[in-house]
Amino acid sequence: MSTDSPDQRRPLPDRPNLRHLQDQAKDLFLSGGAESLTDAQFEIARLYGFASWPKLKAQVDALEEIGQLKQAIDGNDLEGVEFLMTRNPALHRAPLGYGKNGPLTGVAECRVPWGPPSAERLTMAEWMIDHGSDVHQGGEGPLMRAALFGHRIPMMELLVSHGADVNALWNGYFPIIFAPCENVEPAALKWLLDHGADPDCPRPRPKYAGTALDYVMSTYGRSPRLGACMDALLDAGGTTKHNVPPVFDLLRSRLDRLAEQLDADPALLHRPFPELDFGVTGTRLLTLRGATLLHVAAEYGNVEAARMLLDRGADVNARAAFDHHGVGGQTPVFHAVTQFHDAGLPVTRLLNCAPAGLRNDHHDVFSNRP
């Protein structure tokens, strides 16, 4: 047994074991660290931040019960869920699911097992709602998580039929409609729009300002479904702060319209666009600010757009602008090679075969201007 002082408190493990804690108290008593087993249990409780042994034991019992509930949910064990939540209705508010919003959120996510919601899963969600789970927990946590993927639409239908709000702000700042935008999921997005979601998200919030169109254009995922998401939002009357028609058409893969604009104004091919404050990927925060159309095609993995731009004479080594910190100056290939899962490899190969050839000078992106 460690001789740690109770003032040096430890966090309780995620899955604490009462027998292990009892053994700790016994070891403390036998080593002479406490005058009685009761005193030793009190010291162990203090070590983990509890005022008494009964309070520590109650917390351990609660966590064990929560663990049993999670196991039943993950196993689609409806009888187990009903038994546990009927025996202890407080479990309807247990810290489970994304953001610990609640068990219903965990059910709606359909993460374990992964896949579309089964009939058992839908029945479980409905039973939980009917018997005390708050469909609005976490600020529509269940609906937000269900809306991340199109194959979860049956769960979305169930939640909305029980009063879930498609225009809510999850946790007070994240519009529900942003969930399918983040994952570039047009089916789930269109479902929300068809059921009354406002594409312009007018409710004030402390984070993630802007419309759904702004958000889907700036999400970190790269998918050929981006154009379908943008079209769904436009069809629903959505607007965006990014009034840059050639970039807009490129992102929608409307290359016919992009070609018409280039025919009318060939200078667009080489023009930098300082207003592009999006185009980040994961933890790479460098945007497309001051970049060209070829940079945009490279960032979004649009091989056909990149090929068309190169055929028209786009500069494969064109530099984006530098910011006031001296960061920038990257060429299009930088955006291609910094994608998740090598998603930019096809564009990288195309750029590498361009007649002008690539210059290997991208250290300048992270240094002062040359």
BADREN-473022 format. One record per residue (C-alpha): residue number from 1; x, y, z. Coordinates in Angstrom, 3 decimals, decimal comma, m for minus. Layout:
// residues N
   k       c1       c2       c3
 NUM        X        Y        Z
...
This chain:
// residues 370
   k       c1       c2       c3
   1    0,000    0,000    0,000
   2    1,325    3,425   m0,915
   3    1,908    5,888    1,903
   4    0,476    8,782   m0,108
   5   m1,001   11,498    2,064
   6   m4,767   12,058    1,787
   7   m3,846   15,568    0,700
   8   m2,341   14,015   m2,447
   9   m5,662   12,936   m3,849
  10   m6,049   10,539   m6,727
  11   m8,752   10,433   m9,348
  12  m10,982    7,403   m9,111
  13  m10,353    5,006  m12,040
  14  m12,957    4,914  m14,795
  15  m13,892    1,375  m13,761
  16  m13,105    1,162  m10,045
  17  m13,237   m2,161   m8,230
  18  m14,655   m2,214   m4,709
  19  m12,653   m5,301   m3,766
  20   m9,442   m3,525   m4,758
  21  m10,374   m0,512   m2,618
  22  m11,190   m2,782    0,315
  23   m7,792   m4,439   m0,072
  24   m6,135   m1,018   m0,057
  25   m7,836   m0,191    3,230
  26   m6,874   m3,564    4,695
  27   m3,232   m3,125    3,659
  28   m3,170    0,344    5,214
  29   m4,517   m1,014    8,494
  30   m2,143   m4,006    8,604
  31    0,857   m1,784    7,851
  32    0,055    0,390   10,849
  33   m1,097    3,355    8,821
  34   m4,479    3,445   10,577
  35   m5,679    2,455   14,048
  36   m8,640    0,464   12,769
  37  m10,060   m0,875    9,527
  38  m12,778    1,769    9,729
  39  m10,140    4,491    9,987
  40   m8,271    2,948    7,061
  41  m11,415    2,973    4,920
  42  m11,926    6,626    5,821
  43   m8,352    7,440    4,738
  44   m8,833    5,588    1,432
  45  m12,058    7,498    0,829
  46  m10,242   10,794    1,446
  47   m7,434    9,672   m0,863
  48   m9,965    9,495   m3,722
  49  m11,703   12,736   m2,784
  50  m14,712   11,399   m0,850
  51  m15,848   12,505    2,587
  52  m16,572    8,985    3,820
  53  m16,259    5,319    2,913
  54  m20,035    4,944    2,319
  55  m19,921    7,791   m0,207
  56  m16,975    6,195   m1,987
  57  m18,767    2,840   m2,044
  58  m21,943    4,442   m3,403
  59  m19,979    6,024   m6,242
  60  m18,280    2,728   m7,087
  61  m21,632    0,929   m7,089
  62  m23,107    3,614   m9,360
  63  m20,217    3,379  m11,806
  64  m20,543   m0,390  m11,877
  65  m24,229   m0,052  m12,675
  66  m23,478    2,500  m15,404
  67  m20,932    0,093  m16,859
  68  m23,569   m2,640  m16,920
  69  m25,954   m0,290  m18,719
  70  m23,359    0,597  m21,327
  71  m22,650   m3,082  m21,901
  72  m26,361   m3,762  m22,371
  73  m26,694   m0,861  m24,827
  74  m23,648   m1,917  m26,824
  75  m25,008   m5,468  m26,966
  76  m28,481   m4,325  m28,087
  77  m29,760   m6,097  m24,961
  78  m33,183   m4,501  m24,581
  79  m34,171   m6,702  m21,638
  80  m30,985   m5,752  m19,816
  81  m31,591   m2,045  m20,437
  82  m35,193   m2,303  m19,252
  83  m34,176   m4,191  m16,098
  84  m31,413   m1,770  m15,112
  85  m33,340    1,436  m15,828
  86  m36,513    0,165  m14,188
  87  m34,569   m0,796  m11,072
  88  m32,793    2,574  m11,029
  89  m34,540    5,309  m13,048
  90  m31,639    7,671  m12,310
  91  m29,738    5,779  m15,004
  92  m31,726    7,738  m17,592
  93  m29,383   10,612  m16,691
  94  m26,173    8,574  m16,445
  95  m23,049   10,157  m17,999
  96  m22,926    8,006  m21,130
  97  m22,823    8,763  m24,842
  98  m21,025   11,555  m26,644
  99  m20,161   14,415  m24,320
 100  m21,715   12,296  m21,537
 101  m25,056   13,679  m22,687
 102  m26,875   10,538  m21,564
 103  m27,670    6,904  m22,417
 104  m30,176    7,854  m25,120
 105  m27,385    9,702  m26,911
 106  m25,285    6,538  m26,750
 107  m28,157    4,545  m28,211
 108  m28,778    7,069  m30,998
 109  m25,107    7,119  m32,039
 110  m25,188    3,483  m33,208
 111  m21,422    3,286  m32,774
 112  m21,276   m0,072  m30,979
 113  m22,155   m2,080  m32,913
 114  m21,402    0,191  m35,859
 115  m24,007    0,436  m38,570
 116  m27,581    1,481  m39,294
 117  m29,927    1,314  m36,305
 118  m31,400   m2,157  m36,016
 119  m35,016   m2,810  m35,074
 120  m33,788   m3,672  m31,571
 121  m31,894   m0,389  m31,345
 122  m34,907    1,654  m32,407
 123  m37,125   m0,193  m29,951
 124  m34,573    0,481  m27,208
 125  m34,528    4,209  m27,977
 126  m38,313    4,411  m27,997
 127  m38,597    2,491  m24,715
 128  m36,069    4,811  m23,073
 129  m37,946    7,927  m24,223
 130  m41,272    6,493  m23,064
 131  m39,850    5,620  m19,645
 132  m37,946    8,742  m18,671
 133  m35,046    9,552  m21,012
 134  m35,009   13,171  m22,155
 135  m35,017   13,338  m25,947
 136  m33,457   16,813  m25,605
 137  m30,565   15,722  m23,339
 138  m27,380   17,688  m23,892
 139  m29,186   20,112  m26,176
 140  m30,441   17,481  m28,647
 141  m27,411   15,241  m28,179
 142  m29,259   12,166  m29,520
 143  m30,376   13,923  m32,714
 144  m27,007   15,589  m33,265
 145  m25,208   12,251  m33,116
 146  m27,803   10,456  m35,221
 147  m27,540   13,169  m37,888
 148  m23,846   12,499  m38,503
 149  m24,583    9,725  m41,020
 150  m27,285    9,100  m43,581
 151  m27,720    5,483  m42,521
 152  m29,009    6,718  m39,158
 153  m32,049    8,456  m40,663
 154  m34,468    5,921  m39,071
 155  m33,137    7,003  m35,673
 156  m33,533   10,660  m36,660
 157  m37,140    9,968  m37,640
 158  m37,857    8,361  m34,282
 159  m36,267   11,179  m32,288
 160  m38,043   13,954  m34,198
 161  m41,355   12,105  m33,875
 162  m40,839   12,390  m30,108
 163  m40,155   16,122  m30,210
 164  m36,450   16,501  m31,018
 165  m35,761   19,970  m32,440
 166  m33,970   20,104  m35,799
 167  m33,097   23,766  m35,171
 168  m31,607   23,275  m31,715
 169  m28,065   24,153  m30,675
 170  m26,222   21,164  m29,277
 171  m24,535   22,207  m26,025
 172  m25,764   25,722  m26,723
 173  m23,476   26,486  m29,654
 174  m23,502   23,810  m32,397
 175  m26,501   23,771  m34,776
 176  m27,827   20,262  m35,349
 177  m27,630   20,815  m39,101
 178  m23,861   21,234  m38,792
 179  m23,506   17,536  m37,888
 180  m24,112   16,175  m41,416
 181  m22,217   19,167  m42,814
 182  m19,164   18,186  m40,779
 183  m19,275   14,638  m42,141
 184  m20,351   15,744  m45,646
 185  m23,472   13,550  m45,506
 186  m26,060   14,821  m48,010
 187  m28,798   12,296  m47,162
 188  m28,926   13,231  m43,474
 189  m28,578   16,905  m44,379
 190  m31,470   16,818  m46,829
 191  m33,613   14,983  m44,277
 192  m33,081   17,753  m41,743
 193  m33,857   20,407  m44,346
 194  m37,004   18,568  m45,411
 195  m38,088   18,508  m41,765
 196  m37,697   22,217  m41,147
 197  m34,035   22,846  m40,391
 198  m33,038   26,428  m41,236
 199  m29,956   26,365  m43,503
 200  m28,867   29,809  m42,337
 201  m28,853   28,924  m38,613
 202  m29,910   32,409  m37,430
 203  m29,897   31,692  m33,680
 204  m27,046   33,559  m31,921
 205  m24,334   31,361  m30,427
 206  m20,902   31,808  m28,839
 207  m19,072   29,555  m31,308
 208  m19,342   28,329  m34,894
 209  m20,910   31,421  m36,388
 210  m22,131   31,374  m39,959
 211  m24,522   29,382  m42,070
 212  m24,623   25,701  m42,908
 213  m23,150   26,502  m46,326
 214  m20,260   28,300  m44,665
 215  m19,710   25,320  m42,392
 216  m19,859   22,552  m44,989
 217  m17,348   24,424  m47,150
 218  m14,984   24,767  m44,201
 219  m15,238   21,278  m42,717
 220  m12,089   19,176  m42,445
 221  m13,471   16,149  m44,309
 222  m12,876   15,723  m48,028
 223  m15,562   13,957  m49,985
 224  m16,998   13,890  m53,509
 225  m20,354   14,387  m51,772
 226  m19,536   18,032  m50,993
 227  m21,318   19,273  m54,108
 228  m24,472   17,343  m53,196
 229  m24,463   18,915  m49,725
 230  m24,013   22,387  m51,158
 231  m26,778   21,820  m53,708
 232  m29,169   20,634  m50,987
 233  m28,508   23,767  m48,965
 234  m28,871   26,048  m51,982
 235  m32,139   24,364  m52,953
 236  m33,381   25,068  m49,425
 237  m32,520   28,768  m49,746
 238  m29,222   28,653  m47,906
 239  m26,786   31,539  m48,186
 240  m23,063   31,984  m47,599
 241  m20,598   34,765  m46,899
 242  m18,304   33,319  m49,555
 243  m19,521   35,133  m52,662
 244  m16,770   33,854  m54,954
 245  m18,537   32,256  m57,940
 246  m15,546   30,432  m59,492
 247  m14,586   28,878  m56,151
 248  m18,210   28,042  m55,455
 249  m18,600   26,243  m58,776
 250  m15,318   24,391  m58,306
 251  m16,404   23,078  m54,903
 252  m19,717   21,951  m56,393
 253  m17,842   20,249  m59,258
 254  m19,775   22,420  m61,708
 255  m16,838   22,517  m64,087
 256  m19,014   23,568  m67,010
 257  m19,898   26,786  m65,213
 258  m16,319   27,252  m64,052
 259  m15,138   26,922  m67,655
 260  m17,624   29,593  m68,742
 261  m16,258   31,986  m66,130
 262  m12,672   31,300  m67,181
 263  m13,603   31,882  m70,815
 264  m15,158   35,223  m69,889
 265  m12,277   36,240  m67,602
 266   m9,027   34,302  m68,217
 267   m7,308   36,271  m65,441
 268   m9,296   34,220  m62,905
 269   m6,851   31,389  m63,572
 270   m4,039   33,210  m61,792
 271   m5,993   35,412  m59,403
 272   m5,362   35,006  m55,657
 273   m8,453   35,017  m53,459
 274   m7,668   36,707  m50,125
 275  m11,212   36,150  m48,853
 276  m10,882   32,356  m48,583
 277  m10,718   31,785  m44,834
 278  m11,407   28,051  m45,079
 279   m9,610   24,969  m46,350
 280   m8,107   23,486  m43,187
 281   m7,661   19,764  m42,718
 282   m7,615   18,286  m39,225
 283   m4,883   19,904  m37,159
 284   m3,380   21,635  m40,195
 285   m4,740   25,146  m39,763
 286   m3,278   26,851  m42,835
 287   m6,210   28,052  m44,943
 288   m6,637   28,940  m48,610
 289   m6,381   32,665  m47,920
 290   m4,664   34,325  m50,869
 291   m4,614   31,079  m52,866
 292   m5,534   30,350  m56,493
 293   m8,162   28,087  m57,984
 294   m5,533   25,379  m58,427
 295   m4,853   25,510  m54,680
 296   m8,584   25,029  m54,077
 297   m8,756   22,040  m56,423
 298   m5,752   20,502  m54,668
 299   m7,203   21,093  m51,197
 300  m10,496   19,418  m52,048
 301   m9,013   16,567  m54,076
 302  m10,809   17,555  m57,270
 303   m8,678   15,886  m59,937
 304  m10,868   16,906  m62,865
 305  m10,888   20,547  m61,819
 306   m7,115   20,517  m61,332
 307   m6,624   18,929  m64,750
 308   m8,841   21,527  m66,423
 309   m6,987   24,384  m64,730
 310   m3,584   22,975  m65,697
 311   m4,729   22,488  m69,285
 312   m5,648   26,166  m69,351
 313   m2,215   27,205  m68,101
 314   m2,539   27,394  m64,316
 315    0,826   27,760  m62,590
 316    1,598   24,564  m60,673
 317    4,075   26,539  m58,553
 318    1,835   29,538  m57,833
 319    2,286   30,758  m54,282
 320   m0,495   31,702  m51,910
 321   m0,187   34,984  m50,059
 322    1,817   35,433  m46,865
 323    0,005   36,653  m43,769
 324    1,251   39,350  m41,395
 325    3,208   36,717  m39,452
 326    5,082   35,696  m42,583
 327    3,222   32,373  m42,811
 328    2,054   31,226  m46,223
 329    3,542   31,124  m49,667
 330    2,555   27,494  m50,166
 331    1,992   26,098  m53,646
 332   m0,954   23,848  m54,578
 333    0,846   20,587  m53,874
 334    1,074   21,505  m50,179
 335   m2,710   21,273  m49,933
 336   m2,747   17,953  m51,765
 337   m0,141   16,199  m49,622
 338   m1,558   17,279  m46,247
 339   m4,855   15,396  m46,448
 340   m6,040   12,556  m44,254
 341   m5,458    8,990  m45,458
 342   m3,489   10,091  m48,543
 343   m6,712   11,443  m50,041
 344   m4,698   14,024  m51,965
 345   m2,479   11,478  m53,701
 346   m4,269   11,553  m57,103
 347   m3,971   15,353  m57,288
 348   m0,367   15,174  m56,092
 349    0,489   12,809  m58,943
 350   m1,252   15,076  m61,423
 351    0,638   18,137  m60,198
 352    3,913   16,242  m60,232
 353    3,418   15,447  m63,915
 354    2,674   19,045  m64,870
 355    5,011   20,336  m67,615
 356    6,478   23,078  m65,419
 357    7,419   20,590  m62,708
 358    7,155   21,075  m58,973
 359    9,608   23,138  m56,963
 360   10,622   21,640  m53,634
 361   10,498   24,782  m51,516
 362    7,639   24,297  m49,086
 363    9,755   24,999  m46,042
 364    8,800   28,607  m46,715
 365    5,263   27,896  m45,495
 366    6,509   27,765  m41,914
 367    9,199   30,420  m42,089
 368    9,494   34,099  m42,851
 369    9,151   35,350  m46,371
 370   12,021   34,499  m48,698
